[in-house]
Amino acid sequence: MPLEKFDCLVIGLGGMGSAALFELKKQGLNVMGIEQFSIPHDKGSSHGLSRIIRLAYFEHPSYIPLLKRSYTLWRELENESSEKLLLQTGSIDASLPDDRVFKGSLKSCLDYNLDHEILDGNSLTKKFPGYGLPKKFKAVYQPEGGILIPEKCITTFTNMAKKKGAIIKEGEKVLNLEKDPYGIKVTTNQKSYLAKKAVITAGSWTSELISEFHSILTPVRQVMGWFKPKKEEDFTKEVFPVFNLEVEEGHFYGFPSLDQTGLKIGKWQHRHEKTVPDQLRTDIDKEDEEVLRICLKHYFPKANGQLLNAKACMFTNTPDEHFLIHQSPSMPLLSASGFSGHGFKFCSVIGEIIGQLIIRGKTDYDIDLFSIRRFGR
């Protein structure tokens, strides 16, 4: 029996893959998405009720044009699907005045003329009572920051792609890729397919399919905790912006309480605990909790209450924590990976970039920062 043929197969339907599938189908391609788990699932990097989106970006100026486009595409998806995906809360980037988070965020606001306000620790607490930073700290408040609902974003992308005619396979794991006269042959644990091109957006599982990435992509265990505030009204989305905070105890990030879920907080790279994708340790121990409480005790004492919930997920890091978008030189295979814990906000624009690269072989966006060449490959 002849194998089913497609213009493009998308392997992995988390945030990036679901966005790519939607974009490719929107552009009229005959596409299929393959997900080894369910859509959505809690085994990778795209779960946990909330993800930060912000225009002020200390990581690198190349991200700002992508963020501007990402906001536009998220709003377009909301309009087309009639789903609420992005909640505007404002964002805080805070640290000592000469440290990276404040300086980098302020520079991005000045370079790109972003609406912002500079606050010290005292004025920050006066404006947003849930914060308790010392006066010597400086913060950039950017009103367009907010929250994406990751599970809802993924299901919206996949549902909209399906409505347009995309085929979606759940519970099917890709085992092998090989070059074929048609383009590429994709073999799963159930059957094989042919496609002119394929996209890998498989997160921490990417290295299983592209062996050369083993030395570039490092999955690490990340833990998020939800803590009960003393006064819920100080931590709602109306009065508590999402935050990035650089302090001597580390780099922390957090979210307001959504419908009394509690203040959500994580420490960047948590305990630097490397993992294997199918062996992620999901139990939460006392040390995991204490890593997060250290920040609450000193900087958010009003939220240092009962641990209501905690979840483990994975970051898939590159050595420099910038993304990796790569076209294989040996077969028609494009991969997008290594989003290093700060990628979800870009899903909508990464989906568009993938669509342009698959259809036209080039993109309108500057993605040189994400080239494999920076690793000497």
C-alpha positions as CSV (number, residue, x, y, z in Angstrom):
1,M,0.0,0.0,0.0
2,P,1.5,3.4,-0.9
3,L,2.4,5.7,1.9
4,E,0.4,8.8,2.7
5,K,2.0,11.9,1.2
6,F,2.1,15.5,2.6
7,D,3.6,18.8,1.7
8,C,4.9,19.1,5.3
9,L,4.9,17.1,8.5
10,V,5.3,18.8,11.9
11,I,6.8,16.6,14.6
12,G,5.9,17.8,18.2
13,L,2.8,19.8,18.8
14,G,3.7,21.9,21.9
15,G,3.8,25.7,21.7
16,M,6.1,26.0,18.6
17,G,4.8,23.0,16.7
18,S,1.1,23.8,17.1
19,A,1.9,27.4,15.9
20,A,3.8,26.1,12.9
21,L,1.1,23.6,12.0
22,F,-1.5,26.4,12.1
23,E,0.7,28.7,10.0
24,L,1.5,26.1,7.3
25,K,-2.2,25.1,7.0
26,K,-3.2,28.8,6.8
27,Q,-0.8,29.1,3.9
28,G,-2.6,26.3,2.1
29,L,-0.2,23.4,2.5
30,N,-1.3,19.8,3.0
31,V,0.0,19.2,6.5
32,M,-0.1,16.7,9.3
33,G,1.1,17.2,12.9
34,I,2.4,14.3,15.0
35,E,2.4,14.4,18.8
36,Q,3.8,11.5,20.9
37,F,1.6,12.4,23.8
38,S,-1.8,14.2,24.1
39,I,-2.5,17.8,23.1
40,P,-1.7,19.5,25.4
41,H,0.3,17.5,27.9
42,D,2.4,18.0,31.1
43,K,5.5,16.1,30.1
44,G,7.5,18.8,28.3
45,S,7.9,22.6,28.5
46,S,4.5,24.0,27.6
47,H,2.3,23.6,30.6
48,G,1.7,25.2,34.0
49,L,-1.2,27.6,33.5
50,S,0.8,30.8,32.6
51,R,3.7,32.1,30.6
52,I,5.1,35.6,30.6
53,I,5.0,37.8,27.6
54,R,6.8,41.2,27.7
55,L,8.0,43.8,25.2
56,A,10.9,45.0,27.4
57,Y,13.6,42.4,26.9
58,F,17.0,42.4,28.6
59,E,18.2,39.2,26.9
60,H,19.1,40.7,23.5
61,P,17.9,43.6,21.2
62,S,17.3,41.2,18.3
63,Y,14.2,39.8,20.1
64,I,12.2,43.1,20.2
65,P,11.1,43.1,16.5
66,L,10.0,39.5,16.9
67,L,8.1,40.3,20.1
68,K,6.2,43.2,18.4
69,R,5.1,40.8,15.7
70,S,4.3,38.1,18.2
71,Y,1.9,40.4,20.0
72,T,0.1,41.2,16.7
73,L,-0.2,37.5,15.8
74,W,-1.5,36.5,19.3
75,R,-4.2,39.2,19.0
76,E,-5.0,38.0,15.5
77,L,-5.4,34.4,16.8
78,E,-7.6,35.6,19.6
79,N,-9.8,37.4,17.1
80,E,-10.0,34.5,14.7
81,S,-10.7,31.9,17.3
82,S,-12.8,34.0,19.8
83,E,-10.5,32.7,22.6
84,K,-8.9,34.9,25.3
85,L,-5.2,33.9,25.3
86,L,-3.3,37.0,26.4
87,L,-4.0,38.7,29.7
88,Q,-2.4,42.2,30.0
89,T,-0.9,42.8,33.5
90,G,2.1,44.9,32.9
91,S,5.6,43.6,33.5
92,I,8.4,44.4,36.0
93,D,12.1,43.9,35.3
94,A,14.0,44.6,38.5
95,S,17.5,44.4,39.9
96,L,20.2,46.6,41.3
97,P,20.7,49.5,39.0
98,D,23.9,48.2,37.4
99,D,22.7,44.6,37.0
100,R,21.6,42.9,33.8
101,V,17.9,42.7,34.2
102,F,17.2,46.4,34.9
103,K,19.9,47.8,32.6
104,G,19.0,45.5,29.7
105,S,15.3,46.0,30.0
106,L,15.7,49.8,30.2
107,K,18.0,49.8,27.2
108,S,15.4,47.8,25.1
109,C,12.8,50.4,26.1
110,L,15.0,53.3,25.1
111,D,16.3,51.7,21.9
112,Y,12.8,50.8,20.7
113,N,10.8,53.7,22.2
114,L,8.7,51.4,24.4
115,D,6.3,52.9,26.8
116,H,7.8,52.4,30.3
117,E,8.2,53.8,33.8
118,I,11.2,53.6,36.1
119,L,10.6,52.8,39.8
120,D,12.7,52.3,42.8
121,G,11.8,49.6,45.4
122,N,9.7,52.0,47.5
123,S,7.7,53.5,44.6
124,L,7.2,50.0,43.2
125,T,5.6,48.8,46.4
126,K,3.5,52.0,46.6
127,K,2.2,51.3,43.0
128,F,1.9,47.5,43.4
129,P,1.6,46.6,47.1
130,G,2.4,42.9,46.6
131,Y,6.1,43.8,45.9
132,G,8.5,44.2,48.8
133,L,11.9,45.1,47.1
134,P,14.4,47.3,49.0
135,K,14.6,51.0,48.0
136,K,18.0,50.6,46.3
137,F,16.5,48.3,43.6
138,K,15.4,49.7,40.3
139,A,12.5,48.4,38.2
140,V,11.3,48.9,34.6
141,Y,7.5,48.8,34.5
142,Q,6.2,48.1,30.9
143,P,2.4,48.2,30.7
144,E,2.1,45.8,27.8
145,G,3.6,42.9,29.6
146,G,1.3,40.0,30.6
147,I,0.3,36.4,30.6
148,L,-0.3,33.8,27.9
149,I,-2.3,30.7,28.9
150,P,-0.1,28.0,27.3
151,E,-2.4,25.0,27.3
152,K,-5.2,27.1,25.8
153,C,-2.8,28.6,23.2
154,I,-1.7,25.1,22.1
155,T,-5.3,23.8,21.8
156,T,-6.4,26.9,19.9
157,F,-3.6,26.6,17.4
158,T,-4.3,22.9,16.8
159,N,-8.1,23.3,16.7
160,M,-7.8,26.2,14.2
161,A,-5.4,24.2,12.1
162,K,-7.7,21.2,12.2
163,K,-10.7,23.4,11.2
164,K,-8.7,24.4,8.1
165,G,-8.1,20.8,7.2
166,A,-4.8,19.8,9.0
167,I,-4.5,16.2,10.1
168,I,-3.4,15.7,13.7
169,K,-2.1,12.5,15.2
170,E,-1.8,12.1,19.0
171,G,-0.1,9.3,20.9
172,E,2.2,8.6,17.9
173,K,6.0,8.7,18.4
174,V,8.4,9.4,15.6
175,L,11.2,6.8,15.5
176,N,13.2,7.6,12.4
177,L,13.7,10.1,9.6
178,E,15.4,9.3,6.3
179,K,15.9,11.1,3.0
180,D,13.5,9.9,0.2
181,P,13.1,10.7,-3.5
182,Y,9.8,12.4,-2.5
183,G,11.6,14.4,0.2
184,I,11.6,12.8,3.6
185,K,10.3,9.5,5.0
186,V,9.0,9.7,8.6
187,T,8.5,6.5,10.5
188,T,6.5,6.3,13.7
189,N,5.6,3.6,16.1
190,Q,2.5,3.0,14.1
191,K,3.3,3.6,10.4
192,S,5.4,5.6,7.9
193,Y,4.6,8.8,5.9
194,L,6.2,10.7,3.1
195,A,6.5,14.5,3.0
196,K,8.3,17.1,0.8
197,K,9.5,18.7,4.0
198,A,9.4,18.1,7.7
199,V,9.6,20.3,10.8
200,I,10.9,19.2,14.2
201,T,9.6,21.1,17.2
202,A,9.9,18.3,19.7
203,G,11.5,20.3,22.6
204,S,13.8,18.1,24.7
205,W,13.2,15.1,22.4
206,T,14.8,16.9,19.4
207,S,18.2,15.3,20.1
208,E,16.6,11.9,19.7
209,L,15.9,12.7,16.1
210,I,18.9,15.0,15.3
211,S,21.9,13.3,17.0
212,E,24.3,16.3,16.3
213,F,22.2,18.3,18.7
214,H,23.2,16.2,21.7
215,S,26.1,18.5,22.4
216,I,24.0,21.7,22.0
217,L,20.7,21.0,23.7
218,T,20.6,20.3,27.4
219,P,17.3,19.5,29.1
220,V,17.1,20.6,32.7
221,R,14.4,20.2,35.3
222,Q,12.5,23.3,36.2
223,V,10.0,23.7,39.1
224,M,7.2,26.2,39.5
225,G,5.4,26.8,42.8
226,W,2.1,28.5,43.7
227,F,1.9,30.1,47.1
228,K,-1.1,31.4,49.1
229,P,-0.9,35.2,49.7
230,K,-1.9,36.8,53.0
231,K,-4.2,39.1,51.0
232,E,-5.4,37.8,47.7
233,E,-6.4,41.4,46.6
234,D,-2.7,42.4,46.5
235,F,-1.8,39.7,44.0
236,T,-4.6,39.7,41.4
237,K,-3.8,40.3,37.7
238,E,-5.2,43.8,38.0
239,V,-2.6,45.0,40.6
240,F,0.3,42.6,40.3
241,P,2.4,42.7,37.1
242,V,4.4,39.6,36.0
243,F,8.1,40.0,37.0
244,N,11.7,39.1,36.3
245,L,13.9,39.8,39.4
246,E,17.6,39.5,39.6
247,V,18.9,39.4,43.3
248,E,21.9,37.9,45.1
249,E,19.8,34.7,45.6
250,G,19.4,34.3,41.9
251,H,17.1,35.2,39.0
252,F,13.4,34.7,39.7
253,Y,10.2,35.2,37.7
254,G,6.6,35.2,38.7
255,F,2.9,35.8,38.0
256,P,-0.2,37.1,39.8
257,S,-2.7,34.8,41.4
258,L,-5.3,33.7,38.7
259,D,-8.7,32.9,40.3
260,Q,-7.0,32.3,43.7
261,T,-4.4,29.8,42.4
262,G,-1.8,31.7,44.4
263,L,1.3,33.7,43.4
264,K,3.3,31.6,40.9
265,I,7.1,31.8,41.1
266,G,10.1,30.0,39.6
267,K,13.8,30.4,39.8
268,W,15.7,30.6,36.5
269,Q,17.3,27.2,35.9
270,H,16.1,26.2,39.4
271,R,18.7,23.7,40.8
272,H,20.7,23.3,37.5
273,E,19.4,19.7,37.5
274,K,20.1,18.0,34.1
275,T,17.5,15.5,33.0
276,V,16.6,13.0,30.3
277,P,13.2,13.8,28.6
278,D,11.4,10.5,29.4
279,Q,12.9,10.5,32.9
280,L,11.9,13.9,34.2
281,R,11.6,13.8,38.0
282,T,8.1,15.2,38.7
283,D,8.0,14.8,42.5
284,I,8.5,18.0,44.4
285,D,10.8,17.9,47.5
286,K,11.5,20.3,50.3
287,E,14.6,21.7,48.7
288,D,12.5,22.6,45.6
289,E,10.1,24.5,47.8
290,E,12.9,26.2,49.8
291,V,14.6,27.5,46.6
292,L,11.4,29.4,45.8
293,R,10.7,30.5,49.4
294,I,14.0,32.2,49.7
295,C,12.8,34.8,47.2
296,L,9.4,35.1,48.8
297,K,10.8,35.7,52.3
298,H,13.0,38.6,51.2
299,Y,11.1,40.2,48.3
300,F,7.4,39.1,48.4
301,P,6.8,38.5,52.1
302,K,3.0,39.0,51.7
303,A,2.9,35.9,49.5
304,N,5.0,33.6,51.7
305,G,2.1,31.4,52.7
306,Q,1.1,27.8,52.1
307,L,2.4,26.0,49.0
308,L,-0.8,25.4,47.1
309,N,0.7,23.6,44.1
310,A,3.9,22.8,42.4
311,K,4.9,21.3,39.0
312,A,8.1,20.3,37.3
313,C,8.7,20.9,33.6
314,M,11.8,21.1,31.3
315,F,13.9,23.9,29.9
316,T,15.8,22.8,26.8
317,N,18.9,25.1,27.0
318,T,21.4,26.0,24.4
319,P,24.9,27.1,25.7
320,D,24.1,30.8,25.3
321,E,20.3,30.4,26.0
322,H,19.4,31.8,22.6
323,F,17.1,29.8,20.3
324,L,18.2,27.4,17.6
325,I,16.6,27.4,14.2
326,H,18.3,25.1,11.7
327,Q,17.8,23.7,8.2
328,S,19.5,20.3,7.8
329,P,22.1,20.3,5.0
330,S,21.4,16.6,4.2
331,M,17.6,16.5,4.0
332,P,14.5,18.8,3.7
333,L,14.2,19.1,7.5
334,L,13.8,22.3,9.5
335,S,14.2,22.3,13.3
336,A,13.3,24.9,15.9
337,S,14.5,24.1,19.4
338,G,16.6,25.2,22.4
339,F,14.1,27.9,23.6
340,S,15.8,27.9,27.0
341,G,12.9,28.7,29.1
342,H,12.0,32.0,27.5
343,G,10.5,30.9,24.2
344,F,6.8,30.5,24.7
345,K,5.9,34.2,24.2
346,F,7.4,33.9,20.7
347,C,5.3,30.9,19.5
348,S,3.1,32.9,17.2
349,V,6.0,34.5,15.4
350,I,8.2,31.4,15.4
351,G,5.3,29.6,13.7
352,E,5.2,32.4,11.0
353,I,9.0,32.1,10.6
354,I,8.8,28.4,10.1
355,G,6.0,28.8,7.6
356,Q,8.1,31.3,5.6
357,L,11.2,29.1,5.7
358,I,9.3,26.0,4.6
359,I,7.4,27.8,1.8
360,R,9.9,30.3,0.5
361,G,13.2,29.1,1.9
362,K,13.8,32.4,3.6
363,T,12.2,34.6,6.2
364,D,11.4,38.3,6.6
365,Y,12.9,38.3,10.1
366,D,16.5,38.7,11.3
367,I,17.2,35.3,12.9
368,D,21.0,35.3,12.6
369,L,21.2,35.1,16.4
370,F,19.6,31.7,16.2
371,S,22.0,30.1,13.7
372,I,23.9,27.0,14.5
373,R,27.0,28.7,13.1
374,R,27.5,30.4,16.4
375,F,28.5,27.0,17.8
376,G,31.1,26.5,15.1
377,R,28.9,24.1,13.1
